[in-house]
């Protein structure tokens, strides 16, 4: 399995609080991605990174920000969590653009 | 965005039977990928087929790609209970991105 971990694995928080999810890789892959997965919507891209300090928005980026200060870590921050952000969040990594992606185990986030 | 669409969306078969699912996409691609997701887990990459390939095999998996019809199929032969999962196709779009279909739920009955 690709060396990719996510933390925390489960989190319950309240509306209005900031939340940060961490993705950590040991593969030295250039590309890192954050997705959310919701019933009926499949997997949707939130943000991705194509290098240290290089990020771009995905299709559902509103309310989310990201940072990548080193190759191995990609952080996703919900600036002020809302109930609509209750979801399962997956991080993925890739060595080559738009090629095979390796997924982390996911973080289940519940916003009350 | 370009998004693969899997068909059928849900499939229930007996162990030992073959399972076939299809994926259609909208614009030109240079590769198409299939992923599996077991309940509560992350997606696992199964196979990637490039636009200049028509068929590819990996163990009990067979993938075809028809770029003229903008479609792909995934065949799982001699299915096992462990094949019970959701299967997604994914295609590149924009810069550095993959668009995933909504998934195809396969249940293999022992």
Interface residues (C-beta under 8 A of the other chain):
Chain A: X31 X35 X40 X41 X42 X43 X45 X48 X50 X56 X58 X59 X90 X92 X97 X98 X99 X100 X101 X102 X103 X104 X105 X106
Chain B: X1 X30 X31 X33 X35 X40 X41 X42 X43 X44 X45 X48 X88 X90 X92 X93 X95 X96 X97 X98 X100 X101 X102 X103
